Amino acid sequence: MPVKYDEIFISTMREINICKDYINAYEKEIKKLEKKLGISSCQITQEMLKDKKIKKLYEKTLALQREKERLKGLEELLK
C-alpha cells in the first residue's frame, strides 16, 4: 500500500515539534549550567574538559547543535 503525502507530512511535523521541544530543553539546561559554573559554553577549552561538569555543558552544547541541524533538515524536507 503506497504511503500518502499526508502521512509523511504529519509524521515530519511531529518530528519537528519534538526537535523544537528538545532544543528548548537543551537551551534551558545549558543556561542553568552556565550560570552554575560561571562560564559560557563558547569559552570552553580542551583543558577544561577534564572537569565533569564542564564536560557535561560541552556535551549539551553539541547535542543542541545536532538538534538544530536535524530541525533544519526536517524543515527542508517539507519545502
PQR file with spaces between the fields and no chain letter, atoms N, CA, C, O and H, PARSE charges and radii, in Angstrom:
ATOM       1  N    MET     1       0.849   -1.172    0.000 -0.4000 1.5000
ATOM       2  CA   MET     1       0.000    0.000    0.000 -0.0000 2.0000
ATOM       3  C    MET     1       0.899    1.240    0.000  0.5500 1.7000
ATOM       4  O    MET     1       1.795    1.351    0.836 -0.5500 1.4000
ATOM       5  N    PRO     2       0.669    2.165   -0.922 -0.5600 1.5000
ATOM       6  CA   PRO     2       1.534    3.344   -1.007  0.2800 2.0000
ATOM       7  C    PRO     2       1.335    4.295    0.181  0.5500 1.7000
ATOM       8  O    PRO     2       0.253    4.386    0.760 -0.5500 1.4000
ATOM       9  N    VAL     3       2.394    4.979    0.509 -0.4000 1.5000
ATOM      10  CA   VAL     3       2.355    5.950    1.602 -0.0000 2.0000
ATOM      11  C    VAL     3       1.810    7.252    1.048  0.5500 1.7000
ATOM      12  O    VAL     3       2.235    7.715   -0.011 -0.5500 1.4000
ATOM      13  H    VAL     3       3.274    4.904    0.039  0.4000 1.0000
ATOM      14  N    LYS     4       0.880    7.832    1.760 -0.4000 1.5000
ATOM      15  CA   LYS     4       0.291    9.085    1.314 -0.0000 2.0000
ATOM      16  C    LYS     4       1.142   10.257    1.775  0.5500 1.7000
ATOM      17  O    LYS     4       1.833   10.183    2.791 -0.5500 1.4000
ATOM      18  H    LYS     4       0.535    7.456    2.620  0.4000 1.0000
ATOM      19  N    TYR     5       1.077   11.340    1.011 -0.4000 1.5000
ATOM      20  CA   TYR     5       1.814   12.556    1.352 -0.0000 2.0000
ATOM      21  C    TYR     5       1.401   13.073    2.720  0.5500 1.7000
ATOM      22  O    TYR     5       2.242   13.549    3.482 -0.5500 1.4000
ATOM      23  H    TYR     5       0.515   11.400    0.186  0.4000 1.0000
ATOM      24  N    ASP     6       0.110   12.985    3.040 -0.4000 1.5000
ATOM      25  CA   ASP     6      -0.389   13.475    4.330 -0.0000 2.0000
ATOM      26  C    ASP     6       0.267   12.749    5.499  0.5500 1.7000
ATOM      27  O    ASP     6       0.583   13.368    6.515 -0.5500 1.4000
ATOM      28  H    ASP     6      -0.574   12.598    2.421  0.4000 1.0000
ATOM      29  N    GLU     7       0.471   11.462    5.364 -0.4000 1.5000
ATOM      30  CA   GLU     7       1.109   10.683    6.430 -0.0000 2.0000
ATOM      31  C    GLU     7       2.550   11.137    6.649  0.5500 1.7000
ATOM      32  O    GLU     7       3.009   11.260    7.785 -0.5500 1.4000
ATOM      33  H    GLU     7       0.215   10.959    4.539  0.4000 1.0000
ATOM      34  N    ILE     8       3.248   11.382    5.556 -0.4000 1.5000
ATOM      35  CA   ILE     8       4.633   11.858    5.660 -0.0000 2.0000
ATOM      36  C    ILE     8       4.661   13.251    6.268  0.5500 1.7000
ATOM      37  O    ILE     8       5.496   13.542    7.125 -0.5500 1.4000
ATOM      38  H    ILE     8       2.875   11.282    4.634  0.4000 1.0000
ATOM      39  N    PHE     9       3.752   14.113    5.828 -0.4000 1.5000
ATOM      40  CA   PHE     9       3.685   15.476    6.346 -0.0000 2.0000
ATOM      41  C    PHE     9       3.405   15.468    7.850  0.5500 1.7000
ATOM      42  O    PHE     9       4.062   16.179    8.610 -0.5500 1.4000
ATOM      43  H    PHE     9       3.074   13.877    5.132  0.4000 1.0000
ATOM      44  N    ILE    10       2.446   14.676    8.270 -0.4000 1.5000
ATOM      45  CA   ILE    10       2.069   14.618    9.684 -0.0000 2.0000
ATOM      46  C    ILE    10       3.218   14.080   10.535  0.5500 1.7000
ATOM      47  O    ILE    10       3.515   14.635   11.593 -0.5500 1.4000
ATOM      48  H    ILE    10       1.912   14.099    7.652  0.4000 1.0000
ATOM      49  N    SER    11       3.862   13.010   10.086 -0.4000 1.5000
ATOM      50  CA   SER    11       4.960   12.451   10.878 -0.0000 2.0000
ATOM      51  C    SER    11       6.157   13.402   10.904  0.5500 1.7000
ATOM      52  O    SER    11       6.851   13.488   11.917 -0.5500 1.4000
ATOM      53  H    SER    11       3.621   12.559    9.226  0.4000 1.0000
ATOM      54  N    THR    12       6.404   14.110    9.813 -0.4000 1.5000
ATOM      55  CA   THR    12       7.504   15.081    9.784 -0.0000 2.0000
ATOM      56  C    THR    12       7.203   16.251   10.697  0.5500 1.7000
ATOM      57  O    THR    12       8.093   16.724   11.404 -0.5500 1.4000
ATOM      58  H    THR    12       5.839   14.040    8.990  0.4000 1.0000
ATOM      59  N    MET    13       5.974   16.726   10.698 -0.4000 1.5000
ATOM      60  CA   MET    13       5.589   17.823   11.590 -0.0000 2.0000
ATOM      61  C    MET    13       5.722   17.391   13.053  0.5500 1.7000
ATOM      62  O    MET    13       6.123   18.184   13.904 -0.5500 1.4000
ATOM      63  H    MET    13       5.251   16.341   10.123  0.4000 1.0000
ATOM      64  N    ARG    14       5.391   16.156   13.335 -0.4000 1.5000
ATOM      65  CA   ARG    14       5.532   15.628   14.689 -0.0000 2.0000
ATOM      66  C    ARG    14       7.006   15.623   15.094  0.5500 1.7000
ATOM      67  O    ARG    14       7.348   16.012   16.211 -0.5500 1.4000
ATOM      68  H    ARG    14       5.066   15.511   12.643  0.4000 1.0000
ATOM      69  N    GLU    15       7.868   15.187   14.193 -0.4000 1.5000
ATOM      70  CA   GLU    15       9.311   15.180   14.459 -0.0000 2.0000
ATOM      71  C    GLU    15       9.849   16.600   14.643  0.5500 1.7000
ATOM      72  O    GLU    15      10.718   16.830   15.484 -0.5500 1.4000
ATOM      73  H    GLU    15       7.590   14.872   13.285  0.4000 1.0000
ATOM      74  N    ILE    16       9.340   17.542   13.865 -0.4000 1.5000
ATOM      75  CA   ILE    16       9.756   18.948   14.009 -0.0000 2.0000
ATOM      76  C    ILE    16       9.386   19.461   15.388  0.5500 1.7000
ATOM      77  O    ILE    16      10.193   20.125   16.038 -0.5500 1.4000
ATOM      78  H    ILE    16       8.634   17.354   13.182  0.4000 1.0000
ATOM      79  N    ASN    17       8.186   19.165   15.840 -0.4000 1.5000
ATOM      80  CA   ASN    17       7.752   19.607   17.171 -0.0000 2.0000
ATOM      81  C    ASN    17       8.594   18.969   18.277  0.5500 1.7000
ATOM      82  O    ASN    17       8.920   19.622   19.269 -0.5500 1.4000
ATOM      83  H    ASN    17       7.530   18.625   15.312  0.4000 1.0000
ATOM      84  N    ILE    18       8.939   17.710   18.106 -0.4000 1.5000
ATOM      85  CA   ILE    18       9.799   17.032   19.082 -0.0000 2.0000
ATOM      86  C    ILE    18      11.171   17.689   19.103  0.5500 1.7000
ATOM      87  O    ILE    18      11.742   17.908   20.172 -0.5500 1.4000
ATOM      88  H    ILE    18       8.675   17.180   17.300  0.4000 1.0000
ATOM      89  N    CYS    19      11.702   18.004   17.922 -0.4000 1.5000
ATOM      90  CA   CYS    19      13.007   18.680   17.839 -0.0000 2.0000
ATOM      91  C    CYS    19      12.970   20.023   18.561  0.5500 1.7000
ATOM      92  O    CYS    19      13.894   20.363   19.300 -0.5500 1.4000
ATOM      93  H    CYS    19      11.238   17.826   17.054  0.4000 1.0000
ATOM      94  N    LYS    20      11.918   20.772   18.348 -0.4000 1.5000
ATOM      95  CA   LYS    20      11.789   22.081   18.999 -0.0000 2.0000
ATOM      96  C    LYS    20      11.730   21.933   20.516  0.5500 1.7000
ATOM      97  O    LYS    20      12.303   22.739   21.249 -0.5500 1.4000
ATOM      98  H    LYS    20      11.167   20.496   17.748  0.4000 1.0000
ATOM      99  N    ASP    21      11.038   20.905   20.978 -0.4000 1.5000
ATOM     100  CA   ASP    21      10.984   20.651   22.425 -0.0000 2.0000
ATOM     101  C    ASP    21      12.361   20.313   22.971  0.5500 1.7000
ATOM     102  O    ASP    21      12.751   20.810   24.027 -0.5500 1.4000
ATOM     103  H    ASP    21      10.572   20.251   20.383  0.4000 1.0000
ATOM     104  N    TYR    22      13.101   19.468   22.255 -0.4000 1.5000
ATOM     105  CA   TYR    22      14.462   19.119   22.677 -0.0000 2.0000
ATOM     106  C    TYR    22      15.366   20.352   22.690  0.5500 1.7000
ATOM     107  O    TYR    22      16.166   20.531   23.608 -0.5500 1.4000
ATOM     108  H    TYR    22      12.784   19.064   21.397  0.4000 1.0000
ATOM     109  N    ILE    23      15.236   21.190   21.679 -0.4000 1.5000
ATOM     110  CA   ILE    23      16.055   22.402   21.602 -0.0000 2.0000
ATOM     111  C    ILE    23      15.780   23.304   22.795  0.5500 1.7000
ATOM     112  O    ILE    23      16.710   23.820   23.416 -0.5500 1.4000
ATOM     113  H    ILE    23      14.586   21.045   20.934  0.4000 1.0000
ATOM     114  N    ASN    24      14.504   23.497   23.118 -0.4000 1.5000
ATOM     115  CA   ASN    24      14.149   24.324   24.276 -0.0000 2.0000
ATOM     116  C    ASN    24      14.697   23.730   25.570  0.5500 1.7000
ATOM     117  O    ASN    24      15.208   24.455   26.423 -0.5500 1.4000
ATOM     118  H    ASN    24      13.748   23.079   22.614  0.4000 1.0000
ATOM     119  N    ALA    25      14.590   22.427   25.713 -0.4000 1.5000
ATOM     120  CA   ALA    25      15.097   21.766   26.924 -0.0000 2.0000
ATOM     121  C    ALA    25      16.612   21.905   27.030  0.5500 1.7000
ATOM     122  O    ALA    25      17.138   22.202   28.103 -0.5500 1.4000
ATOM     123  H    ALA    25      14.174   21.837   25.020  0.4000 1.0000
ATOM     124  N    TYR    26      17.316   21.690   25.913 -0.4000 1.5000
ATOM     125  CA   TYR    26      18.776   21.833   25.924 -0.0000 2.0000
ATOM     126  C    TYR    26      19.183   23.268   26.251  0.5500 1.7000
ATOM     127  O    TYR    26      20.124   23.486   27.014 -0.5500 1.4000
ATOM     128  H    TYR    26      16.889   21.449   25.041  0.4000 1.0000
ATOM     129  N    GLU    27      18.483   24.243   25.680 -0.4000 1.5000
ATOM     130  CA   GLU    27      18.828   25.641   25.949 -0.0000 2.0000
ATOM     131  C    GLU    27      18.644   25.984   27.423  0.5500 1.7000
ATOM     132  O    GLU    27      19.461   26.697   28.007 -0.5500 1.4000
ATOM     133  H    GLU    27      17.719   24.066   25.060  0.4000 1.0000
ATOM     134  N    LYS    28      17.580   25.479   28.014 -0.4000 1.5000
ATOM     135  CA   LYS    28      17.359   25.721   29.449 -0.0000 2.0000
ATOM     136  C    LYS    28      18.457   25.074   30.295  0.5500 1.7000
ATOM     137  O    LYS    28      18.979   25.690   31.224 -0.5500 1.4000
ATOM     138  H    LYS    28      16.917   24.900   27.540  0.4000 1.0000
ATOM     139  N    GLU    29      18.804   23.826   29.965 -0.4000 1.5000
ATOM     140  CA   GLU    29      19.851   23.127   30.721 -0.0000 2.0000
ATOM     141  C    GLU    29      21.203   23.818   30.567  0.5500 1.7000
ATOM     142  O    GLU    29      21.965   23.932   31.528 -0.5500 1.4000
ATOM     143  H    GLU    29      18.380   23.325   29.211  0.4000 1.0000
ATOM     144  N    ILE    30      21.491   24.277   29.355 -0.4000 1.5000
ATOM     145  CA   ILE    30      22.759   24.960   29.109 -0.0000 2.0000
ATOM     146  C    ILE    30      22.829   26.264   29.897  0.5500 1.7000
ATOM     147  O    ILE    30      23.849   26.561   30.518 -0.5500 1.4000
ATOM     148  H    ILE    30      20.872   24.185   28.575  0.4000 1.0000
ATOM     149  N    LYS    31      21.761   27.033   29.875 -0.4000 1.5000
ATOM     150  CA   LYS    31      21.746   28.292   30.637 -0.0000 2.0000
ATOM     151  C    LYS    31      21.928   28.037   32.126  0.5500 1.7000
ATOM     152  O    LYS    31      22.649   28.762   32.812 -0.5500 1.4000
ATOM     153  H    LYS    31      20.932   26.792   29.371  0.4000 1.0000
ATOM     154  N    LYS    32      21.264   26.994   32.615 -0.4000 1.5000
ATOM     155  CA   LYS    32      21.377   26.658   34.034 -0.0000 2.0000
ATOM     156  C    LYS    32      22.809   26.251   34.383  0.5500 1.7000
ATOM     157  O    LYS    32      23.349   26.687   35.400 -0.5500 1.4000
ATOM     158  H    LYS    32      20.678   26.405   32.058  0.4000 1.0000
ATOM     159  N    LEU    33      23.421   25.423   33.547 -0.4000 1.5000
ATOM     160  CA   LEU    33      24.802   25.006   33.788 -0.0000 2.0000
ATOM     161  C    LEU    33      25.782   26.171   33.662  0.5500 1.7000
ATOM     162  O    LEU    33      26.722   26.280   34.449 -0.5500 1.4000
ATOM     163  H    LEU    33      22.983   25.069   32.721  0.4000 1.0000
ATOM     164  N    GLU    34      25.566   27.038   32.679 -0.4000 1.5000
ATOM     165  CA   GLU    34      26.437   28.201   32.507 -0.0000 2.0000
ATOM     166  C    GLU    34      26.372   29.109   33.734  0.5500 1.7000
ATOM     167  O    GLU    34      27.390   29.610   34.212 -0.5500 1.4000
ATOM     168  H    GLU    34      24.802   26.949   32.040  0.4000 1.0000
ATOM     169  N    LYS    35      25.168   29.305   34.223 -0.4000 1.5000
ATOM     170  CA   LYS    35      25.007   30.149   35.410 -0.0000 2.0000
ATOM     171  C    LYS    35      25.677   29.502   36.624  0.5500 1.7000
ATOM     172  O    LYS    35      26.350   30.179   37.401 -0.5500 1.4000
ATOM     173  H    LYS    35      24.341   28.898   33.834  0.4000 1.0000
ATOM     174  N    LYS    36      25.489   28.201   36.780 -0.4000 1.5000
ATOM     175  CA   LYS    36      26.056   27.475   37.911 -0.0000 2.0000
ATOM     176  C    LYS    36      27.587   27.463   37.867  0.5500 1.7000
ATOM     177  O    LYS    36      28.246   27.637   38.892 -0.5500 1.4000
ATOM     178  H    LYS    36      24.941   27.652   36.149  0.4000 1.0000
ATOM     179  N    LEU    37      28.148   27.255   36.662 -0.4000 1.5000
ATOM     180  CA   LEU    37      29.596   27.155   36.517 -0.0000 2.0000
ATOM     181  C    LEU    37      30.270   28.514   36.322  0.5500 1.7000
ATOM     182  O    LEU    37      31.479   28.640   36.514 -0.5500 1.4000
ATOM     183  H    LEU    37      27.612   27.113   35.829  0.4000 1.0000
ATOM     184  N    GLY    38      29.497   29.522   35.947 -0.4000 1.5000
ATOM     185  CA   GLY    38      30.064   30.845   35.719 -0.0000 2.0000
ATOM     186  C    GLY    38      30.901   30.922   34.449  0.5500 1.7000
ATOM     187  O    GLY    38      31.841   31.713   34.366 -0.5500 1.4000
ATOM     188  H    GLY    38      28.514   29.420   35.791  0.4000 1.0000
ATOM     189  N    ILE    39      30.565   30.111   33.473 -0.4000 1.5000
ATOM     190  CA   ILE    39      31.314   30.088   32.216 -0.0000 2.0000
ATOM     191  C    ILE    39      30.330   29.897   31.065  0.5500 1.7000
ATOM     192  O    ILE    39      29.332   29.187   31.190 -0.5500 1.4000
ATOM     193  H    ILE    39      29.802   29.468   33.541  0.4000 1.0000
ATOM     194  N    SER    40      30.629   30.538   29.960 -0.4000 1.5000
ATOM     195  CA   SER    40      29.815   30.380   28.765 -0.0000 2.0000
ATOM     196  C    SER    40      30.291   29.158   27.990  0.5500 1.7000
ATOM     197  O    SER    40      31.471   28.811   28.031 -0.5500 1.4000
ATOM     198  H    SER    40      31.439   31.115   29.858  0.4000 1.0000
ATOM     199  N    SER    41      29.388   28.520   27.298 -0.4000 1.5000
ATOM     200  CA   SER    41      29.756   27.305   26.563 -0.0000 2.0000
ATOM     201  C    SER    41      30.747   27.602   25.436  0.5500 1.7000
ATOM     202  O    SER    41      31.491   26.713   25.024 -0.5500 1.4000
ATOM     203  H    SER    41      28.429   28.802   27.265  0.4000 1.0000
ATOM     204  N    CYS    42      30.766   28.826   24.939 -0.4000 1.5000
ATOM     205  CA   CYS    42      31.709   29.158   23.866 -0.0000 2.0000
ATOM     206  C    CYS    42      33.115   29.414   24.402  0.5500 1.7000
ATOM     207  O    CYS    42      34.051   29.543   23.614 -0.5500 1.4000
ATOM     208  H    CYS    42      30.162   29.548   25.274  0.4000 1.0000
ATOM     209  N    GLN    43      33.285   29.490   25.711 -0.4000 1.5000
ATOM     210  CA   GLN    43      34.584   29.742   26.324 -0.0000 2.0000
ATOM     211  C    GLN    43      35.310   28.468   26.737  0.5500 1.7000
ATOM     212  O    GLN    43      36.416   28.538   27.274 -0.5500 1.4000
ATOM     213  H    GLN    43      32.525   29.385   26.351  0.4000 1.0000
ATOM     214  N    ILE    44      34.720   27.328   26.502 -0.4000 1.5000
ATOM     215  CA   ILE    44      35.300   26.059   26.941 -0.0000 2.0000
ATOM     216  C    ILE    44      36.520   25.714   26.090  0.5500 1.7000
ATOM     217  O    ILE    44      36.481   25.770   24.861 -0.5500 1.4000
ATOM     218  H    ILE    44      33.821   27.272   26.066  0.4000 1.0000
ATOM     219  N    THR    45      37.595   25.358   26.775 -0.4000 1.5000
ATOM     220  CA   THR    45      38.816   24.923   26.085 -0.0000 2.0000
ATOM     221  C    THR    45      39.028   23.431   26.330  0.5500 1.7000
ATOM     222  O    THR    45      38.351   22.821   27.158 -0.5500 1.4000
ATOM     223  H    THR    45      37.626   25.312   27.774  0.4000 1.0000
ATOM     224  N    GLN    46      39.964   22.864   25.607 -0.4000 1.5000
ATOM     225  CA   GLN    46      40.249   21.427   25.706 -0.0000 2.0000
ATOM     226  C    GLN    46      40.680   21.033   27.118  0.5500 1.7000
ATOM     227  O    GLN    46      40.309   19.966   27.608 -0.5500 1.4000
ATOM     228  H    GLN    46      40.514   23.359   24.934  0.4000 1.0000
ATOM     229  N    GLU    47      41.462   21.893   27.771 -0.4000 1.5000
ATOM     230  CA   GLU    47      41.952   21.587   29.117 -0.0000 2.0000
ATOM     231  C    GLU    47      40.805   21.550   30.135  0.5500 1.7000
ATOM     232  O    GLU    47      40.860   20.813   31.120 -0.5500 1.4000
ATOM     233  H    GLU    47      41.763   22.760   27.374  0.4000 1.0000
ATOM     234  N    MET    48      39.782   22.345   29.887 -0.4000 1.5000
ATOM     235  CA   MET    48      38.657   22.436   30.827 -0.0000 2.0000
ATOM     236  C    MET    48      37.778   21.188   30.804  0.5500 1.7000
ATOM     237  O    MET    48      37.017   20.950   31.742 -0.5500 1.4000
ATOM     238  H    MET    48      39.737   22.944   29.087  0.4000 1.0000
ATOM     239  N    LEU    49      37.874   20.404   29.757 -0.4000 1.5000
ATOM     240  CA   LEU    49      37.003   19.234   29.604 -0.0000 2.0000
ATOM     241  C    LEU    49      37.304   18.125   30.606  0.5500 1.7000
ATOM     242  O    LEU    49      36.566   17.142   30.684 -0.5500 1.4000
ATOM     243  H    LEU    49      38.491   20.598   28.995  0.4000 1.0000
ATOM     244  N    LYS    50      38.366   18.274   31.359 -0.4000 1.5000
ATOM     245  CA   LYS    50      38.684   17.284   32.392 -0.0000 2.0000
ATOM     246  C    LYS    50      37.679   17.340   33.537  0.5500 1.7000
ATOM     247  O    LYS    50      37.434   16.340   34.213 -0.5500 1.4000
ATOM     248  H    LYS    50      38.965   19.071   31.295  0.4000 1.0000
ATOM     249  N    ASP    51      37.103   18.515   33.745 -0.4000 1.5000
ATOM     250  CA   ASP    51      36.076   18.694   34.771 -0.0000 2.0000
ATOM     251  C    ASP    51      34.765   18.107   34.247  0.5500 1.7000
ATOM     252  O    ASP    51      34.319   18.453   33.153 -0.5500 1.4000
ATOM     253  H    ASP    51      37.301   19.327   33.197  0.4000 1.0000
ATOM     254  N    LYS    52      34.155   17.227   35.023 -0.4000 1.5000
ATOM     255  CA   LYS    52      32.946   16.523   34.574 -0.0000 2.0000
ATOM     256  C    LYS    52      31.776   17.473   34.310  0.5500 1.7000
ATOM     257  O    LYS    52      31.014   17.268   33.366 -0.5500 1.4000
ATOM     258  H    LYS    52      34.517   16.946   35.912  0.4000 1.0000
ATOM     259  N    LYS    53      31.631   18.501   35.129 -0.4000 1.5000
ATOM     260  CA   LYS    53      30.518   19.436   34.953 -0.0000 2.0000
ATOM     261  C    LYS    53      30.687   20.263   33.684  0.5500 1.7000
ATOM     262  O    LYS    53      29.719   20.521   32.968 -0.5500 1.4000
ATOM     263  H    LYS    53      32.250   18.669   35.896  0.4000 1.0000
ATOM     264  N    ILE    54      31.916   20.674   33.413 -0.4000 1.5000
ATOM     265  CA   ILE    54      32.179   21.437   32.190 -0.0000 2.0000
ATOM     266  C    ILE    54      32.021   20.542   30.973  0.5500 1.7000
ATOM     267  O    ILE    54      31.527   20.979   29.934 -0.5500 1.4000
ATOM     268  H    ILE    54      32.702   20.465   33.994  0.4000 1.0000
ATOM     269  N    LYS    55      32.439   19.287   31.102 -0.4000 1.5000
ATOM     270  CA   LYS    55      32.272   18.331   30.001 -0.0000 2.0000
ATOM     271  C    LYS    55      30.782   18.116   29.712  0.5500 1.7000
ATOM     272  O    LYS    55      30.384   17.995   28.553 -0.5500 1.4000
ATOM     273  H    LYS    55      32.840   18.932   31.947  0.4000 1.0000
ATOM     274  N    LYS    56      29.969   18.069   30.757 -0.4000 1.5000
ATOM     275  CA   LYS    56      28.528   17.915   30.588 -0.0000 2.0000
ATOM     276  C    LYS    56      27.960   19.109   29.829  0.5500 1.7000
ATOM     277  O    LYS    56      27.128   18.940   28.938 -0.5500 1.4000
ATOM     278  H    LYS    56      30.293   18.167   31.699  0.4000 1.0000
ATOM     279  N    LEU    57      28.404   20.317   30.178 -0.4000 1.5000
ATOM     280  CA   LEU    57      27.972   21.523   29.475 -0.0000 2.0000
ATOM     281  C    LEU    57      28.364   21.445   28.008  0.5500 1.7000
ATOM     282  O    LEU    57      27.565   21.772   27.130 -0.5500 1.4000
ATOM     283  H    LEU    57      29.080   20.454   30.902  0.4000 1.0000
ATOM     284  N    TYR    58      29.574   21.018   27.743 -0.4000 1.5000
ATOM     285  CA   TYR    58      30.064   20.886   26.369 -0.0000 2.0000
ATOM     286  C    TYR    58      29.229   19.869   25.585  0.5500 1.7000
ATOM     287  O    TYR    58      28.873   20.112   24.432 -0.5500 1.4000
ATOM     288  H    TYR    58      30.223   20.752   28.455  0.4000 1.0000
ATOM     289  N    GLU    59      28.923   18.745   26.205 -0.4000 1.5000
ATOM     290  CA   GLU    59      28.129   17.712   25.533 -0.0000 2.0000
ATOM     291  C    GLU    59      26.710   18.193   25.254  0.5500 1.7000
ATOM     292  O    GLU    59      26.140   17.872   24.212 -0.5500 1.4000
ATOM     293  H    GLU    59      29.212   18.547   27.142  0.4000 1.0000
ATOM     294  N    LYS    60      26.138   18.956   26.175 -0.4000 1.5000
ATOM     295  CA   LYS    60      24.802   19.518   25.954 -0.0000 2.0000
ATOM     296  C    LYS    60      24.824   20.512   24.797  0.5500 1.7000
ATOM     297  O    LYS    60      23.881   20.580   24.009 -0.5500 1.4000
ATOM     298  H    LYS    60      26.601   19.217   27.022  0.4000 1.0000
ATOM     299  N    THR    61      25.900   21.279   24.700 -0.4000 1.5000
ATOM     300  CA   THR    61      26.029   22.242   23.602 -0.0000 2.0000
ATOM     301  C    THR    61      26.121   21.522   22.265  0.5500 1.7000
ATOM     302  O    THR    61      25.508   21.945   21.285 -0.5500 1.4000
ATOM     303  H    THR    61      26.667   21.225   25.340  0.4000 1.0000
ATOM     304  N    LEU    62      26.883   20.438   22.223 -0.4000 1.5000
ATOM     305  CA   LEU    62      26.972   19.647   20.992 -0.0000 2.0000
ATOM     306  C    LEU    62      25.621   19.028   20.631  0.5500 1.7000
ATOM     307  O    LEU    62      25.240   18.996   19.461 -0.5500 1.4000
ATOM     308  H    LEU    62      27.381   20.094   23.020  0.4000 1.0000
ATOM     309  N    ALA    63      24.909   18.544   21.630 -0.4000 1.5000
ATOM     310  CA   ALA    63      23.589   17.954   21.391 -0.0000 2.0000
ATOM     311  C    ALA    63      22.623   19.006   20.852  0.5500 1.7000
ATOM     312  O    ALA    63      21.808   18.716   19.976 -0.5500 1.4000
ATOM     313  H    ALA    63      25.218   18.570   22.580  0.4000 1.0000
ATOM     314  N    LEU    64      22.715   20.221   21.373 -0.4000 1.5000
ATOM     315  CA   LEU    64      21.876   21.318   20.892 -0.0000 2.0000
ATOM     316  C    LEU    64      22.174   21.604   19.425  0.5500 1.7000
ATOM     317  O    LEU    64      21.252   21.790   18.630 -0.5500 1.4000
ATOM     318  H    LEU    64      23.377   20.458   22.084  0.4000 1.0000
ATOM     319  N    GLN    65      23.432   21.640   19.067 -0.4000 1.5000
ATOM     320  CA   GLN    65      23.812   21.881   17.668 -0.0000 2.0000
ATOM     321  C    GLN    65      23.286   20.778   16.755  0.5500 1.7000
ATOM     322  O    GLN    65      22.807   21.052   15.655 -0.5500 1.4000
ATOM     323  H    GLN    65      24.181   21.489   19.712  0.4000 1.0000
ATOM     324  N    ARG    66      23.377   19.530   17.215 -0.4000 1.5000
ATOM     325  CA   ARG    66      22.864   18.403   16.412 -0.0000 2.0000
ATOM     326  C    ARG    66      21.359   18.511   16.208  0.5500 1.7000
ATOM     327  O    ARG    66      20.862   18.261   15.110 -0.5500 1.4000
ATOM     328  H    ARG    66      23.766   19.308   18.109  0.4000 1.0000
ATOM     329  N    GLU    67      20.632   18.880   17.254 -0.4000 1.5000
ATOM     330  CA   GLU    67      19.182   19.012   17.141 -0.0000 2.0000
ATOM     331  C    GLU    67      18.802   20.161   16.202  0.5500 1.7000
ATOM     332  O    GLU    67      17.827   20.058   15.457 -0.5500 1.4000
ATOM     333  H    GLU    67      21.035   19.083   18.146  0.4000 1.0000
ATOM     334  N    LYS    68      19.563   21.242   16.238 -0.4000 1.5000
ATOM     335  CA   LYS    68      19.290   22.357   15.327 -0.0000 2.0000
ATOM     336  C    LYS    68      19.522   21.939   13.880  0.5500 1.7000
ATOM     337  O    LYS    68      18.759   22.319   12.992 -0.5500 1.4000
ATOM     338  H    LYS    68      20.354   21.325   16.844  0.4000 1.0000
ATOM     339  N    GLU    69      20.565   21.165   13.645 -0.4000 1.5000
ATOM     340  CA   GLU    69      20.826   20.651   12.294 -0.0000 2.0000
ATOM     341  C    GLU    69      19.712   19.700   11.856  0.5500 1.7000
ATOM     342  O    GLU    69      19.272   19.735   10.707 -0.5500 1.4000
ATOM     343  H    GLU    69      21.185   20.856   14.367  0.4000 1.0000
ATOM     344  N    ARG    70      19.269   18.865   12.767 -0.4000 1.5000
ATOM     345  CA   ARG    70      18.187   17.927   12.468 -0.0000 2.0000
ATOM     346  C    ARG    70      16.902   18.678   12.131  0.5500 1.7000
ATOM     347  O    ARG    70      16.193   18.320   11.190 -0.5500 1.4000
ATOM     348  H    ARG    70      19.627   18.836   13.700  0.4000 1.0000
ATOM     349  N    LEU    71      16.609   19.721   12.904 -0.4000 1.5000
ATOM     350  CA   LEU    71      15.425   20.534   12.657 -0.0000 2.0000
ATOM     351  C    LEU    71      15.508   21.203   11.295  0.5500 1.7000
ATOM     352  O    LEU    71      14.526   21.244   10.554 -0.5500 1.4000
ATOM     353  H    LEU    71      17.185   20.011   13.668  0.4000 1.0000
ATOM     354  N    LYS    72      16.664   21.718   10.973 -0.4000 1.5000
ATOM     355  CA   LYS    72      16.867   22.358    9.678 -0.0000 2.0000
ATOM     356  C    LYS    72      16.613   21.366    8.543  0.5500 1.7000
ATOM     357  O    LYS    72      15.968   21.707    7.552 -0.5500 1.4000
ATOM     358  H    LYS    72      17.462   21.684   11.575  0.4000 1.0000
ATOM     359  N    GLY    73      17.116   20.146    8.688 -0.4000 1.5000
ATOM     360  CA   GLY    73      16.908   19.113    7.679 -0.0000 2.0000
ATOM     361  C    GLY    73      15.444   18.728    7.526  0.5500 1.7000
ATOM     362  O    GLY    73      14.962   18.531    6.410 -0.5500 1.4000
ATOM     363  H    GLY    73      17.640   19.870    9.494  0.4000 1.0000
ATOM     364  N    LEU    74      14.742   18.620    8.641 -0.4000 1.5000
ATOM     365  CA   LEU    74      13.319   18.273    8.586 -0.0000 2.0000
ATOM     366  C    LEU    74      12.509   19.383    7.935  0.5500 1.7000
ATOM     367  O    LEU    74      11.583   19.118    7.169 -0.5500 1.4000
ATOM     368  H    LEU    74      15.134   18.780    9.548  0.4000 1.0000
ATOM     369  N    GLU    75      12.861   20.625    8.242 -0.4000 1.5000
ATOM     370  CA   GLU    75      12.146   21.744    7.629 -0.0000 2.0000
ATOM     371  C    GLU    75      12.412   21.813    6.132  0.5500 1.7000
ATOM     372  O    GLU    75      11.525   22.172    5.357 -0.5500 1.4000
ATOM     373  H    GLU    75      13.613   20.840    8.865  0.4000 1.0000
ATOM     374  N    GLU    76      13.627   21.470    5.725 -0.4000 1.5000
ATOM     375  CA   GLU    76      13.953   21.428    4.295 -0.0000 2.0000
ATOM     376  C    GLU    76      13.150   20.333    3.594  0.5500 1.7000
ATOM     377  O    GLU    76      12.763   20.485    2.435 -0.5500 1.4000
ATOM     378  H    GLU    76      14.346   21.177    6.355  0.4000 1.0000
ATOM     379  N    LEU    77      12.906   19.250    4.290 -0.4000 1.5000
ATOM     380  CA   LEU    77      12.148   18.140    3.721 -0.0000 2.0000
ATOM     381  C    LEU    77      10.724   18.563    3.351  0.5500 1.7000
ATOM     382  O    LEU    77      10.151   18.065    2.382 -0.5500 1.4000
ATOM     383  H    LEU    77      13.220   19.127    5.231  0.4000 1.0000
ATOM     384  N    LEU    78      10.167   19.479    4.127 -0.4000 1.5000
ATOM     385  CA   LEU    78       8.790   19.908    3.877 -0.0000 2.0000
ATOM     386  C    LEU    78       8.670   20.945    2.757  0.5500 1.7000
ATOM     387  O    LEU    78       7.568   21.212    2.280 -0.5500 1.4000
ATOM     388  H    LEU    78      10.633   19.884    4.914  0.4000 1.0000
ATOM     389  N    LYS    79       9.771   21.516    2.343 -0.4000 1.5000
ATOM     390  CA   LYS    79       9.705   22.534    1.272 -0.0000 2.0000
ATOM     391  C    LYS    79       9.436   21.922   -0.062  0.5500 1.7000
ATOM     392  O    LYS    79       9.350   22.635   -1.062 -0.5500 1.4000
ATOM     393  H    LYS    79      10.667   21.298    2.730  0.4000 1.0000
